[in-house]
Amino acid sequence: LVQEVASKSDSKAGDGTTTSTIMVQALVNLGMRAVTSGVSPVGLNLGMRKAARVLADEIRERARPVAGIEDLKNVATIASGSPEMGRIIASAYDKIGDTGSTVVEESQTLVDEIEFTEGLTID
């Protein structure tokens, strides 16, 4: 169950696998505790599904698309925890656009850098 949730998070959002895994673990643990204390499993399931719909609707209502490089830099800064990395990510995204592809690799150097390859690369 946990692997399936993490896989779906990765394929649909590209991120959030750790958050999804922790949330599933908490839901399973609390759900098992509730069922062992006498809560109806069917009622619990229905309640969890209803709560998920309400939360998803609220997120959709509050969501707004990233509108420009400054918004992207702000999101990347929050996600990475670093203003410098946020700037680098926004700069790379600005260059590759919506349909570009990125690969993040570890390096032995002490600086962060961006390398662009135009066209198709086959390994």
C-alpha positions in Angstrom: 0.0 0.0 0.0 2.7 2.4 1.0 4.8 1.7 -2.1 1.8 2.2 -4.3 1.0 5.6 -2.8 4.6 6.7 -3.1 4.7 5.5 -6.7 1.5 7.3 -7.6 2.8 10.5 -5.9 5.9 10.3 -7.9 4.2 9.6 -11.3 1.4 12.2 -10.9 3.3 15.1 -9.1 7.0 14.2 -9.5 7.5 14.9 -5.8 5.9 14.3 -2.4 6.7 10.6 -2.0 8.1 11.1 1.5 5.0 13.2 2.6 2.7 10.6 1.0 4.4 7.8 2.8 4.2 9.5 6.2 0.6 10.4 5.7 -0.3 6.8 4.7 1.5 5.4 7.7 -0.4 7.8 10.0 -3.7 6.9 8.4 -3.1 3.2 8.7 -1.9 3.4 12.3 -4.8 5.6 13.4 -7.3 3.6 11.4 -6.1 0.3 12.9 -6.3 1.9 16.4 -9.9 3.1 15.7 -11.1 -0.3 14.3 -9.6 -2.2 17.3 -11.4 0.2 19.7 -14.7 -0.6 18.0 -15.2 1.9 15.1 -16.9 0.4 12.1 -14.3 -0.2 9.3 -16.9 0.6 6.6 -17.9 3.8 8.3 -14.2 4.7 8.8 -13.5 4.1 5.1 -16.4 6.2 4.1 -15.4 9.0 6.4 -11.8 8.9 5.1 -12.9 9.1 1.5 -15.3 12.0 2.2 -12.5 13.9 4.0 -10.1 13.2 1.1 -12.7 14.7 -1.4 -13.2 17.7 0.8 -9.4 18.3 1.1 -8.8 17.8 -2.6 -11.6 20.3 -3.4 -10.1 22.8 -1.0 -6.6 22.4 -2.5 -8.0 22.8 -6.1 -9.9 25.9 -5.0 -6.8 27.5 -3.4 -4.3 26.4 -6.1 -3.1 28.9 -8.6 -0.8 28.3 -11.5 2.8 29.5 -11.4 2.7 32.8 -13.3 6.2 33.7 -14.3 9.8 33.2 -13.3 9.5 35.1 -10.0 6.7 32.7 -8.8 8.8 29.7 -9.9 11.8 31.1 -8.0 9.6 31.5 -4.9 8.3 27.9 -5.1 11.7 26.5 -5.8 13.2 28.4 -2.9 10.6 27.0 -0.5 11.0 23.5 -1.9 14.8 23.5 -1.7 15.2 25.6 1.4 17.8 27.7 -0.3 17.3 31.1 -2.1 20.4 30.4 -4.3 19.1 27.0 -5.3 15.7 28.5 -6.0 17.3 31.0 -8.4 19.2 28.2 -10.1 16.1 26.1 -10.6 14.1 29.0 -11.9 16.9 29.9 -14.3 17.1 26.4 -15.6 13.3 26.2 -16.0 13.2 29.5 -17.8 15.7 28.2 -20.3 14.1 24.7 -20.9 10.4 25.7 -20.8 7.4 23.6 -20.0 8.3 20.7 -22.1 12.0 20.4 -21.3 13.6 17.6 -19.3 15.9 17.9 -16.3 18.4 15.6 -14.6 19.9 16.4 -11.2 23.3 14.9 -10.6 25.7 14.9 -7.7 29.0 16.6 -8.3 32.5 16.6 -6.6 32.7 20.4 -6.9 31.7 22.9 -4.3 29.6 25.0 -6.6 26.1 24.5 -8.1 26.0 24.7 -11.9 23.7 24.2 -14.8 24.6 22.4 -18.0 22.3 22.5 -21.0 22.2 20.0 -23.8 20.1 20.9 -26.9 18.5 18.1 -28.9 18.2 14.4 -28.2 20.7 12.5 -26.0 20.9 8.7 -26.1 22.8 6.8 -23.4 
